[in-house]
Structures are given as C-alpha cells and as structure tokens.
Amino acid sequence: MTYKEAVEKIDSLLVFGSKPGLERVGELMRRIGSPDKKLKFVHIAGTNGKGSTCVLIANTLKCAGYKTGLFISPYVLEFRERFQINGEMIPENRLCEIVEKLFPVVEEMKREDKIITEFEFVFA
C-alpha cells in the first residue's frame, strides 16, 4: 500500500455521523490489543489554543528527556502532522503499515453494524 492509498482509505471513512460515547472506539482499541493502556496521556480540551498548548507541553517534556507523542487534529499542511514522536511526523511507510493492520478490523466492525468514523480511526 502506498502512502496515497493509505490516506485515501482513511478519507473513505465516514466524516460525519459520529454518535456520543466511546463504545465503538473503545471496542476498536480492544480489538487491536489496547495499545492505549501502555501509555500516559495529557489530554487538552477546550475551544481555543489546544494545538499550541499541546506543542508547548510536548516540547517541554521532550526537553526534560521524555519521549513524547503528539496527536493533533486537524492538520495544517500534511496529514502526517497529526502523529508526531519527539516532534517528527510519522514516516509514510509506518502510516501505511498501521492502516493495513487496522483497516481490516474496521471493516469487520462495519459488517457488525459498528461504524468507525474517520476521526475514530485516526484517533486509534
């Protein structure tokens, strides 16, 4: 799978239509092995300044010697901006590997009438 094909697959998912609650994305995470349980998070919520706040916190933690991951939405210039480790965007080939691994699970859930939206997929 090429990088372009991976982004097209992600873009093919439902953009709108999410339903309140975390049941679907929680189930998706469980089906892929609950990788979220192995990480520590700083979750930023609010109306304005989330991206800037996230970048400041990630840079501060990186300078303190921590390995940091940054997930932002939406992206500004390129889709890969959403996923960063220590300030570096996810490599194209790694994004392709992840899409290839996750997409069959999303399709399986769709057959069970459990629709994963684009944001839920990107989040996972």
MMTF fields as JSON, N, C-alpha, C and O atoms, coordinates in Angstrom:
{
  "mmtfVersion": "1.0.0",
  "mmtfProducer": "UNKNOWN",
  "numBonds": 495,
  "numAtoms": 496,
  "numGroups": 124,
  "numChains": 1,
  "numModels": 1,
  "chainsPerModel": [1],
  "groupsPerChain": [124],
  "chainIdList": ["A"],
  "bondAtomList": [4, 2, 8, 6, 12, 10, 16, 14, 20, 18, 24, 22, 28, 26, 32, 30, 36, 34, 40, 38, 44, 42, 48, 46, 52, 50, 56, 54, 60, 58, 64, 62, 68, 66, 72, 70, 76, 74, 80, 78, 84, 82, 88, 86, 92, 90, 96, 94, 100, 98, 104, 102, 108, 106, 112, 110, 116, 114, 120, 118, 124, 122, 128, 126, 132, 130, 136, 134, 140, 138, 144, 142, 148, 146, 152, 150, 156, 154, 160, 158, 164, 162, 168, 166, 172, 170, 176, 174, 180, 178, 184, 182, 188, 186, 192, 190, 196, 194, 200, 198, 204, 202, 208, 206, 212, 210, 216, 214, 220, 218, 224, 222, 228, 226, 232, 230, 236, 234, 240, 238, 244, 242, 248, 246, 252, 250, 256, 254, 260, 258, 264, 262, 268, 266, 272, 270, 276, 274, 280, 278, 284, 282, 288, 286, 292, 290, 296, 294, 300, 298, 304, 302, 308, 306, 312, 310, 316, 314, 320, 318, 324, 322, 328, 326, 332, 330, 336, 334, 340, 338, 344, 342, 348, 346, 352, 350, 356, 354, 360, 358, 364, 362, 368, 366, 372, 370, 376, 374, 380, 378, 384, 382, 388, 386, 392, 390, 396, 394, 400, 398, 404, 402, 408, 406, 412, 410, 416, 414, 420, 418, 424, 422, 428, 426, 432, 430, 436, 434, 440, 438, 444, 442, 448, 446, 452, 450, 456, 454, 460, 458, 464, 462, 468, 466, 472, 470, 476, 474, 480, 478, 484, 482, 488, 486, 492, 490],
  "bondOrderList": [1, 1, 1, 1, 1, 1, 1, 1, 1, 1, 1, 1, 1, 1, 1, 1, 1, 1, 1, 1, 1, 1, 1, 1, 1, 1, 1, 1, 1, 1, 1, 1, 1, 1, 1, 1, 1, 1, 1, 1, 1, 1, 1, 1, 1, 1, 1, 1, 1, 1, 1, 1, 1, 1, 1, 1, 1, 1, 1, 1, 1, 1, 1, 1, 1, 1, 1, 1, 1, 1, 1, 1, 1, 1, 1, 1, 1, 1, 1, 1, 1, 1, 1, 1, 1, 1, 1, 1, 1, 1, 1, 1, 1, 1, 1, 1, 1, 1, 1, 1, 1, 1, 1, 1, 1, 1, 1, 1, 1, 1, 1, 1, 1, 1, 1, 1, 1, 1, 1, 1, 1, 1, 1],
  "groupList": [{"groupName": "MET", "atomNameList": ["N", "CA", "C", "O"], "elementList": ["N", "C", "C", "O"], "formalChargeList": [0, 0, 0, 0], "bondAtomList": [1, 0, 2, 1, 3, 2], "bondOrderList": [1, 1, 2], "singleLetterCode": "M", "chemCompType": "L-PEPTIDE LINKING"}, {"groupName": "THR", "atomNameList": ["N", "CA", "C", "O"], "elementList": ["N", "C", "C", "O"], "formalChargeList": [0, 0, 0, 0], "bondAtomList": [1, 0, 2, 1, 3, 2], "bondOrderList": [1, 1, 2], "singleLetterCode": "T", "chemCompType": "L-PEPTIDE LINKING"}, {"groupName": "TYR", "atomNameList": ["N", "CA", "C", "O"], "elementList": ["N", "C", "C", "O"], "formalChargeList": [0, 0, 0, 0], "bondAtomList": [1, 0, 2, 1, 3, 2], "bondOrderList": [1, 1, 2], "singleLetterCode": "Y", "chemCompType": "L-PEPTIDE LINKING"}, {"groupName": "LYS", "atomNameList": ["N", "CA", "C", "O"], "elementList": ["N", "C", "C", "O"], "formalChargeList": [0, 0, 0, 0], "bondAtomList": [1, 0, 2, 1, 3, 2], "bondOrderList": [1, 1, 2], "singleLetterCode": "K", "chemCompType": "L-PEPTIDE LINKING"}, {"groupName": "GLU", "atomNameList": ["N", "CA", "C", "O"], "elementList": ["N", "C", "C", "O"], "formalChargeList": [0, 0, 0, 0], "bondAtomList": [1, 0, 2, 1, 3, 2], "bondOrderList": [1, 1, 2], "singleLetterCode": "E", "chemCompType": "L-PEPTIDE LINKING"}, {"groupName": "ALA", "atomNameList": ["N", "CA", "C", "O"], "elementList": ["N", "C", "C", "O"], "formalChargeList": [0, 0, 0, 0], "bondAtomList": [1, 0, 2, 1, 3, 2], "bondOrderList": [1, 1, 2], "singleLetterCode": "A", "chemCompType": "L-PEPTIDE LINKING"}, {"groupName": "VAL", "atomNameList": ["N", "CA", "C", "O"], "elementList": ["N", "C", "C", "O"], "formalChargeList": [0, 0, 0, 0], "bondAtomList": [1, 0, 2, 1, 3, 2], "bondOrderList": [1, 1, 2], "singleLetterCode": "V", "chemCompType": "L-PEPTIDE LINKING"}, {"groupName": "ILE", "atomNameList": ["N", "CA", "C", "O"], "elementList": ["N", "C", "C", "O"], "formalChargeList": [0, 0, 0, 0], "bondAtomList": [1, 0, 2, 1, 3, 2], "bondOrderList": [1, 1, 2], "singleLetterCode": "I", "chemCompType": "L-PEPTIDE LINKING"}, {"groupName": "ASP", "atomNameList": ["N", "CA", "C", "O"], "elementList": ["N", "C", "C", "O"], "formalChargeList": [0, 0, 0, 0], "bondAtomList": [1, 0, 2, 1, 3, 2], "bondOrderList": [1, 1, 2], "singleLetterCode": "D", "chemCompType": "L-PEPTIDE LINKING"}, {"groupName": "SER", "atomNameList": ["N", "CA", "C", "O"], "elementList": ["N", "C", "C", "O"], "formalChargeList": [0, 0, 0, 0], "bondAtomList": [1, 0, 2, 1, 3, 2], "bondOrderList": [1, 1, 2], "singleLetterCode": "S", "chemCompType": "L-PEPTIDE LINKING"}, {"groupName": "LEU", "atomNameList": ["N", "CA", "C", "O"], "elementList": ["N", "C", "C", "O"], "formalChargeList": [0, 0, 0, 0], "bondAtomList": [1, 0, 2, 1, 3, 2], "bondOrderList": [1, 1, 2], "singleLetterCode": "L", "chemCompType": "L-PEPTIDE LINKING"}, {"groupName": "PHE", "atomNameList": ["N", "CA", "C", "O"], "elementList": ["N", "C", "C", "O"], "formalChargeList": [0, 0, 0, 0], "bondAtomList": [1, 0, 2, 1, 3, 2], "bondOrderList": [1, 1, 2], "singleLetterCode": "F", "chemCompType": "L-PEPTIDE LINKING"}, {"groupName": "GLY", "atomNameList": ["N", "CA", "C", "O"], "elementList": ["N", "C", "C", "O"], "formalChargeList": [0, 0, 0, 0], "bondAtomList": [1, 0, 2, 1, 3, 2], "bondOrderList": [1, 1, 2], "singleLetterCode": "G", "chemCompType": "PEPTIDE LINKING"}, {"groupName": "PRO", "atomNameList": ["N", "CA", "C", "O"], "elementList": ["N", "C", "C", "O"], "formalChargeList": [0, 0, 0, 0], "bondAtomList": [1, 0, 2, 1, 3, 2], "bondOrderList": [1, 1, 2], "singleLetterCode": "P", "chemCompType": "L-PEPTIDE LINKING"}, {"groupName": "ARG", "atomNameList": ["N", "CA", "C", "O"], "elementList": ["N", "C", "C", "O"], "formalChargeList": [0, 0, 0, 0], "bondAtomList": [1, 0, 2, 1, 3, 2], "bondOrderList": [1, 1, 2], "singleLetterCode": "R", "chemCompType": "L-PEPTIDE LINKING"}, {"groupName": "HIS", "atomNameList": ["N", "CA", "C", "O"], "elementList": ["N", "C", "C", "O"], "formalChargeList": [0, 0, 0, 0], "bondAtomList": [1, 0, 2, 1, 3, 2], "bondOrderList": [1, 1, 2], "singleLetterCode": "H", "chemCompType": "L-PEPTIDE LINKING"}, {"groupName": "ASN", "atomNameList": ["N", "CA", "C", "O"], "elementList": ["N", "C", "C", "O"], "formalChargeList": [0, 0, 0, 0], "bondAtomList": [1, 0, 2, 1, 3, 2], "bondOrderList": [1, 1, 2], "singleLetterCode": "N", "chemCompType": "L-PEPTIDE LINKING"}, {"groupName": "CYS", "atomNameList": ["N", "CA", "C", "O"], "elementList": ["N", "C", "C", "O"], "formalChargeList": [0, 0, 0, 0], "bondAtomList": [1, 0, 2, 1, 3, 2], "bondOrderList": [1, 1, 2], "singleLetterCode": "C", "chemCompType": "L-PEPTIDE LINKING"}, {"groupName": "GLN", "atomNameList": ["N", "CA", "C", "O"], "elementList": ["N", "C", "C", "O"], "formalChargeList": [0, 0, 0, 0], "bondAtomList": [1, 0, 2, 1, 3, 2], "bondOrderList": [1, 1, 2], "singleLetterCode": "Q", "chemCompType": "L-PEPTIDE LINKING"}],
  "groupTypeList": [0, 1, 2, 3, 4, 5, 6, 4, 3, 7, 8, 9, 10, 10, 6, 11, 12, 9, 3, 13, 12, 10, 4, 14, 6, 12, 4, 10, 0, 14, 14, 7, 12, 9, 13, 8, 3, 3, 10, 3, 11, 6, 15, 7, 5, 12, 1, 16, 12, 3, 12, 9, 1, 17, 6, 10, 7, 5, 16, 1, 10, 3, 17, 5, 12, 2, 3, 1, 12, 10, 11, 7, 9, 13, 2, 6, 10, 4, 11, 14, 4, 14, 11, 18, 7, 16, 12, 4, 0, 7, 13, 4, 16, 14, 10, 17, 4, 7, 6, 4, 3, 10, 11, 13, 6, 6, 4, 4, 0, 3, 14, 4, 8, 3, 7, 7, 1, 4, 11, 4, 11, 6, 11, 5],
  "groupIdList": [1, 2, 3, 4, 5, 6, 7, 8, 9, 10, 11, 12, 13, 14, 15, 16, 17, 18, 19, 20, 21, 22, 23, 24, 25, 26, 27, 28, 29, 30, 31, 32, 33, 34, 35, 36, 37, 38, 39, 40, 41, 42, 43, 44, 45, 46, 47, 48, 49, 50, 51, 52, 53, 54, 55, 56, 57, 58, 59, 60, 61, 62, 63, 64, 65, 66, 67, 68, 69, 70, 71, 72, 73, 74, 75, 76, 77, 78, 79, 80, 81, 82, 83, 84, 85, 86, 87, 88, 89, 90, 91, 92, 93, 94, 95, 96, 97, 98, 99, 100, 101, 102, 103, 104, 105, 106, 107, 108, 109, 110, 111, 112, 113, 114, 115, 116, 117, 118, 119, 120, 121, 122, 123, 124],
  "secStructList": [7, 7, 2, 2, 2, 2, 2, 2, 2, 2, 2, 6, 1, 7, 1, 1, 7, 7, 7, 1, 1, 1, 2, 2, 2, 2, 2, 2, 2, 2, 2, 6, 6, 7, 4, 4, 4, 4, 7, 7, 7, 7, 7, 7, 7, 1, 1, 1, 7, 2, 2, 2, 2, 2, 2, 2, 2, 2, 2, 2, 2, 2, 2, 6, 6, 7, 7, 7, 3, 3, 3, 7, 1, 1, 7, 1, 1, 7, 4, 4, 4, 4, 3, 3, 3, 6, 6, 3, 3, 7, 7, 2, 2, 2, 2, 2, 2, 2, 2, 2, 2, 2, 2, 2, 2, 2, 2, 2, 2, 2, 2, 6, 6, 7, 7, 7, 7, 2, 2, 2, 2, 2, 2, 7],
  "xCoordList": [0.847, 0.0, 0.888, 1.856, 0.556, 1.314, 0.75, -0.34, 1.512, 1.057, -0.248, -1.181, -0.315, -1.523, -2.718, -3.802, -2.53, -3.617, -4.049, -5.238, -3.091, -3.417, -4.281, -5.276, -3.906, -4.681, -6.063, -7.054, -6.137, -7.429, -8.336, -9.539, -7.769, -8.56, -9.123, -10.301, -8.282, -8.739, -9.827, -10.854, -9.592, -10.568, -11.886, -12.912, -11.869, -13.093, -14.058, -15.227, -13.575, -14.428, -15.381, -15.134, -16.458, -17.487, -16.888, -16.262, -17.087, -16.568, -17.545, -17.146, -18.812, -19.843, -20.655, -20.572, -21.419, -22.261, -21.796, -22.308, -20.836, -20.401, -21.545, -22.403, -21.537, -22.558, -21.883, -20.736, -22.576, -21.977, -21.546, -22.19, -20.45, -19.965, -18.682, -18.284, -18.048, -16.753, -16.812, -15.776, -18.015, -18.16, -17.453, -16.706, -17.689, -17.115, -15.595, -14.897, -15.09, -13.64, -13.003, -11.895, -13.692, -13.189, -13.094, -12.124, -14.105, -14.076, -12.972, -12.28, -12.809, -11.719, -10.379, -9.54, -10.174, -8.913, -8.71, -7.606, -9.763, -9.645, -9.28, -8.446, -9.909, -9.663, -8.246, -7.755, -7.577, -6.197, -5.182, -3.997, -5.662, -4.739, -4.586, -3.641, -5.473, -5.475, -4.127, -3.61, -3.552, -2.255, -2.318, -1.3, -3.499, -3.665, -3.408, -3.113, -3.51, -3.297, -1.814, -1.478, -0.934, 0.508, 1.112, 2.324, 0.275, 0.768, 0.205, -0.814, 0.893, 0.385, 0.054, 0.763, -1.029, -1.53, -1.693, -1.956, -1.532, -2.014, -3.081, -2.788, -4.314, -5.433, -5.795, -6.104, -5.755, -6.078, -7.456, -7.69, -8.362, -9.706, -10.007, -9.362, -10.975, -11.375, -11.689, -11.789, -11.843, -12.264, -11.091, -11.006, -10.198, -9.1, -7.757, -7.655, -6.734, -5.368, -4.914, -3.836, -5.71, -5.332, -4.05, -3.164, -3.958, -2.772, -1.51, -0.498, -1.564, -0.4, -0.023, 1.157, -1.017, -0.764, -0.133, 0.806, -0.631, -0.076, 1.381, 2.225, 1.668, 3.043, 3.962, 5.074, 3.516, 4.333, 4.614, 5.747, 3.587, 3.766, 4.686, 5.585, 4.464, 5.307, 6.765, 7.665, 7.004, 8.388, 9.017, 10.198, 8.253, 8.77, 9.154, 10.232, 8.277, 8.571, 9.765, 10.594, 9.847, 10.979, 12.282, 13.271, 12.289, 13.486, 13.855, 15.021, 12.858, 13.11, 13.559, 13.792, 13.682, 14.194, 13.15, 13.493, 11.891, 10.843, 10.656, 10.865, 10.263, 9.836, 8.371, 7.547, 8.05, 6.696, 6.021, 6.654, 4.753, 3.908, 2.92, 2.454, 2.605, 1.675, 0.641, 0.982, -0.621, -1.727, -2.535, -3.089, -2.603, -3.359, -4.35, -4.151, -5.398, -6.409, -7.071, -7.445, -7.219, -6.833, -5.371, -4.694, -4.895, -3.533, -3.553, -4.61, -2.375, -2.291, -1.859, -2.547, -0.733, -0.186, -0.227, -0.475, 0.013, 0.111, -0.519, -0.386, -1.202, -1.915, -1.024, -1.479, 0.229, 1.126, 1.426, 1.93, 1.132, 1.338, 0.566, 0.955, -0.52, -1.372, -0.65, -1.01, 0.358, 1.031, 2.518, 3.215, 3.003, 4.415, 5.014, 4.373, 6.248, 7.043, 8.264, 9.037, 8.423, 9.533, 9.641, 10.738, 8.506, 8.479, 8.627, 8.609, 8.771, 8.922, 7.612, 7.02, 7.171, 5.954, 6.152, 7.265, 5.072, 5.113, 5.635, 5.196, 6.562, 7.033, 5.897, 5.018, 5.929, 4.885, 4.733, 3.612, 5.855, 5.767, 5.155, 4.475, 5.387, 4.815, 3.305, 2.548, 2.872, 1.441, 0.77, -0.31, 1.399, 0.853, 0.723, -0.291, 1.741, 1.701, 0.527, -0.171, 0.323, -0.747, -2.112, -3.003, -2.284, -3.567, -3.835, -4.961, -2.825, -3.004, -3.406, -4.169, -2.9, -3.223, -4.626, -5.372, -4.982, -6.234, -7.459, -8.555, -7.282, -8.452, -9.274, -10.502, -8.657, -9.485, -10.349, -11.455, -9.862, -10.648, -11.849, -12.955, -11.624, -12.709, -13.753, -14.953, -13.306, -14.243, -15.035, -16.225, -14.374, -15.071, -16.145, -17.261, -15.805, -16.774, -17.941, -19.087, -17.65, -18.696, -19.697, -20.903, -19.185, -20.084, -20.991, -22.067, -20.545, -21.345, -22.192, -22.765, -22.268, -23.023, -22.467, -23.215, -21.152, -20.454, -19.531, -18.389, -20.042, -19.359, -18.327, -18.649, -17.087, -15.992, -15.844, -15.712, -15.869, -15.718, -14.238, -13.349, -14.013, -12.628, -11.881, -10.747, -12.495, -11.802, -11.498, -10.404, -12.439, -12.203, -11.047, -10.233, -10.976, -9.885, -8.556, -7.577, -8.532, -7.297, -6.874, -5.687, -7.831, -7.554, -6.91, -5.908, -7.498, -6.959, -5.561, -4.947],
  "yCoordList": [-1.18, 0.0, 1.238, 1.32, 2.184, 3.429, 4.411, 4.214, 5.46, 6.496, 7.113, 7.318, 7.408, 7.996, 7.072, 7.533, 5.777, 4.813, 4.747, 4.621, 4.831, 4.792, 5.99, 5.833, 7.178, 8.377, 8.294, 8.71, 7.763, 7.601, 6.647, 6.887, 5.574, 4.639, 5.357, 5.209, 6.132, 6.874, 7.858, 7.972, 8.57, 9.553, 8.909, 9.587, 7.609, 6.935, 6.678, 6.362, 6.812, 6.566, 7.732, 8.848, 7.458, 8.445, 9.615, 9.427, 10.818, 12.011, 12.463, 12.773, 12.501, 12.901, 11.67, 10.637, 11.78, 10.66, 9.998, 8.945, 10.602, 10.016, 10.085, 10.965, 9.164, 9.101, 9.347, 8.943, 10.008, 10.239, 8.931, 7.895, 9.0, 7.83, 7.302, 7.667, 6.444, 5.89, 4.392, 3.733, 3.857, 2.406, 1.864, 0.889, 2.493, 1.971, 2.088, 1.118, 3.253, 3.412, 2.569, 2.059, 2.423, 1.549, 0.108, -0.59, -0.332, -1.696, -1.852, -2.87, -0.85, -0.895, -1.019, -1.829, -0.228, -0.288, -1.68, -2.223, -2.247, -3.595, -4.623, -5.498, -4.509, -5.479, -5.402, -6.371, -4.259, -4.155, -4.299, -4.015, -4.742, -5.052, -3.983, -4.041, -3.025, -1.966, -1.263, -1.175, -0.76, -0.083, 1.16, 1.579, 1.75, 2.939, 2.662, 3.589, 1.422, 1.069, 1.096, 1.057, 1.163, 1.142, 2.544, 2.693, 3.573, 4.939, 5.843, 5.54, 6.963, 8.016, 9.21, 9.497, 9.908, 10.984, 12.281, 12.29, 13.373, 14.682, 15.019, 15.166, 15.143, 15.407, 16.878, 17.357, 17.585, 19.006, 19.17, 18.685, 19.843, 20.094, 21.581, 22.303, 22.02, 23.418, 23.927, 23.157, 25.223, 25.837, 26.334, 26.038, 27.074, 27.701, 27.373, 27.214, 27.274, 27.129, 25.722, 25.536, 24.727, 23.349, 22.923, 22.328, 23.232, 22.823, 23.46, 22.784, 24.739, 25.442, 24.896, 24.701, 24.651, 24.111, 22.729, 22.426, 21.894, 20.55, 20.604, 19.87, 21.473, 21.594, 22.08, 21.572, 23.053, 23.557, 22.458, 22.304, 21.702, 20.623, 19.538, 19.064, 19.147, 18.112, 18.562, 17.782, 19.81, 20.31, 20.392, 20.081, 20.805, 20.877, 19.487, 19.301, 18.515, 17.145, 16.56, 15.86, 16.846, 16.374, 16.955, 16.236, 18.249, 18.891, 18.314, 18.337, 17.796, 17.182, 15.728, 15.057, 15.239, 13.897, 12.83, 11.653, 13.204, 12.229, 12.021, 12.933, 10.817, 10.55, 10.968, 10.51, 11.83, 12.353, 11.987, 11.93, 11.749, 11.58, 12.724, 13.179, 13.185, 14.294, 13.915, 13.538, 14.02, 13.766, 15.041, 15.498, 15.618, 16.852, 16.68, 15.876, 17.445, 17.415, 18.783, 19.314, 19.345, 18.848, 19.152, 19.791, 18.698, 19.026, 20.328, 20.772, 20.944, 22.219, 22.002, 22.436, 21.338, 21.174, 19.742, 19.514, 18.789, 17.392, 16.477, 16.71, 15.442, 14.519, 13.975, 13.81, 13.699, 13.09, 13.994, 13.514, 15.276, 16.198, 15.756, 16.065, 15.039, 14.62, 13.711, 13.653, 13.008, 11.996, 12.308, 12.216, 12.675, 13.031, 12.332, 12.194, 11.9, 11.374, 12.273, 12.423, 12.862, 13.802, 14.855, 15.2, 15.351, 16.434, 16.007, 16.854, 14.718, 14.207, 13.564, 12.758, 13.933, 13.325, 11.823, 11.355, 11.1, 9.662, 9.436, 10.11, 8.499, 8.207, 7.632, 6.935, 7.928, 7.452, 5.944, 5.438, 5.209, 3.748, 3.211, 2.185, 3.887, 3.441, 3.679, 2.843, 4.809, 5.074, 4.002, 3.521, 3.632, 2.577, 1.257, 0.571, 0.899, -0.342, -0.338, -1.34, 0.789, 0.893, 0.806, 0.12, 1.491, 1.438, 0.006, -0.476, -0.675, -2.058, -2.967, -3.915, -2.685, -3.502, -3.19, -4.1, -1.905, -1.505, -1.616, -1.919, -1.376, -1.281, -2.569, -2.487, -3.753, -4.97, -5.07, -5.608, -4.562, -4.58, -3.649, -3.984, -2.475, -1.515, -2.105, -1.931, -2.794, -3.422, -4.532, -4.7, -5.295, -6.343, -5.722, -6.234, -4.629, -3.953, -3.396, -3.414, -2.911, -2.378, -3.475, -3.234, -4.693, -5.811, -6.134, -6.708, -5.761, -5.96, -4.722, -4.615, -3.792, -2.539, -1.638, -0.926, -1.682, -0.808, 0.074, -0.288, 1.22, 2.091, 2.951, 3.673, 2.867, 3.69, 4.898, 4.75, 6.086, 7.303, 7.56, 6.931, 8.498, 8.878, 9.32, 8.895, 10.166, 10.649, 9.506, 9.453, 8.59, 7.456, 6.601, 6.125, 6.405, 5.633, 6.347, 5.737, 7.624, 8.407, 8.43, 8.323, 8.567, 8.53, 7.206, 7.18, 6.111, 4.785, 4.612, 3.56],
  "zCoordList": [0.0, 0.0, 0.0, 0.757, -0.841, -0.895, 0.142, 0.679, 0.404, 1.327, 0.823, 1.6, -0.471, -1.05, -0.847, -0.489, -1.071, -0.883, 0.585, 0.88, 1.492, 2.92, 3.31, 4.017, 2.853, 3.164, 2.51, 3.11, 1.29, 0.621, 1.405, 1.511, 1.95, 2.759, 3.978, 4.304, 4.647, 5.819, 5.418, 6.088, 4.314, 3.832, 3.408, 3.343, 3.12, 2.684, 3.84, 3.618, 5.054, 6.21, 6.422, 5.965, 7.111, 7.397, 8.173, 9.216, 7.652, 8.325, 9.399, 10.521, 9.054, 9.998, 10.374, 9.71, 11.412, 11.81, 13.085, 13.467, 13.741, 14.997, 16.001, 15.933, 16.907, 17.936, 19.274, 19.468, 20.208, 21.522, 22.162, 21.995, 22.893, 23.605, 23.015, 21.909, 23.766, 23.374, 23.111, 23.022, 22.989, 22.856, 21.609, 21.693, 20.454, 19.203, 19.2, 18.904, 19.524, 19.5, 20.61, 20.442, 21.731, 22.794, 22.332, 22.631, 21.601, 21.066, 20.025, 19.999, 19.172, 18.19, 18.903, 18.51, 19.941, 20.681, 21.297, 21.254, 21.861, 22.442, 21.367, 21.596, 20.196, 19.124, 18.578, 17.998, 18.754, 18.269, 19.408, 19.235, 20.567, 21.651, 22.719, 23.506, 22.769, 23.785, 23.95, 25.064, 22.848, 22.972, 23.857, 24.406, 23.998, 24.831, 26.299, 27.053, 26.72, 28.13, 28.513, 29.697, 27.517, 27.775, 27.801, 27.956, 27.65, 27.516, 28.6, 29.219, 28.818, 29.694, 28.815, 27.85, 29.153, 28.303, 29.067, 30.269, 28.346, 28.759, 27.739, 26.552, 28.193, 27.286, 27.417, 28.509, 26.307, 26.289, 25.656, 24.549, 26.341, 25.822, 25.929, 26.688, 25.175, 25.228, 23.844, 22.889, 23.744, 22.493, 21.668, 20.476, 22.274, 21.538, 22.181, 23.398, 21.342, 21.836, 22.151, 22.716, 21.799, 22.129, 21.423, 22.035, 20.125, 19.374, 19.921, 20.106, 20.178, 20.723, 22.092, 22.385, 22.924, 24.258, 24.16, 24.897, 23.267, 23.095, 22.645, 23.158, 21.689, 21.198, 22.316, 22.463, 23.104, 24.213, 25.24, 25.696, 25.599, 26.581, 26.018, 26.713, 24.763, 24.151, 24.102, 24.416, 23.713, 23.646, 25.024, 25.183, 26.019, 27.388, 27.879, 28.445, 27.666, 28.104, 27.343, 27.925, 26.059, 25.258, 25.797, 25.937, 26.101, 26.653, 28.017, 28.41, 28.737, 30.045, 29.919, 30.924, 28.671, 28.458, 28.21, 28.107, 28.111, 27.853, 26.35, 25.55, 25.993, 24.625, 24.547, 25.34, 23.599, 23.531, 22.217, 21.163, 22.31, 21.133, 21.107, 22.152, 19.925, 19.779, 18.729, 17.608, 19.109, 18.182, 18.101, 19.1, 16.91, 16.729, 15.582, 14.672, 15.656, 14.609, 14.566, 15.611, 13.424, 12.107, 11.825, 12.63, 10.693, 10.283, 9.499, 9.051, 9.333, 8.625, 7.183, 6.259, 6.981, 5.637, 5.123, 3.939, 5.996, 5.562, 6.607, 7.809, 6.145, 7.02, 8.139, 9.27, 7.829, 8.818, 10.008, 11.023, 9.912, 11.036, 12.27, 13.396, 12.059, 13.176, 14.159, 15.334, 13.687, 14.508, 14.565, 13.554, 15.734, 15.871, 17.085, 18.127, 16.922, 18.023, 18.139, 17.192, 19.303, 19.544, 18.44, 18.002, 18.006, 17.021, 15.574, 14.682, 15.319, 13.956, 13.5, 14.218, 12.294, 11.756, 11.534, 11.295, 11.618, 11.359, 9.933, 9.001, 9.762, 8.401, 7.544, 8.05, 6.266, 5.355, 5.417, 5.47, 5.412, 5.41, 6.704, 6.684, 7.817, 9.087, 9.103, 9.596, 8.569, 8.473, 7.62, 7.963, 6.52, 5.647, 6.401, 6.279, 7.178, 7.957, 8.939, 9.093, 9.593, 10.584, 9.916, 10.416, 8.796, 8.076, 7.624, 7.747, 7.106, 6.665, 7.821, 7.631, 9.009, 10.177, 10.709, 11.071, 10.755, 11.38, 10.477, 10.95, 9.197, 8.321, 8.271, 8.251, 8.249, 8.277, 9.539, 9.487, 10.655, 11.894, 11.756, 12.181, 11.16, 10.935, 9.99, 10.205, 8.956, 8.018, 8.692, 8.425, 9.57, 10.327, 11.222, 11.307, 11.881, 12.736, 11.9, 12.348, 10.706, 9.831, 9.476, 9.439, 9.213, 8.907, 10.097, 9.93, 11.292, 12.51, 12.825, 13.909, 11.874, 12.008, 13.113, 13.784, 13.291, 14.232, 13.394, 13.111, 13.01, 12.059, 12.773, 13.717, 12.312, 12.829, 11.909, 10.694, 12.493, 11.701, 11.41, 11.982, 10.51, 10.176, 11.423, 11.642, 12.246, 13.436, 14.392, 14.953, 14.589, 15.488, 14.987, 15.779, 13.675, 13.096, 13.317, 13.747, 13.023, 13.178, 14.645, 14.956, 15.529, 16.965, 17.367, 18.082, 16.898, 17.231, 16.656, 16.833]
}
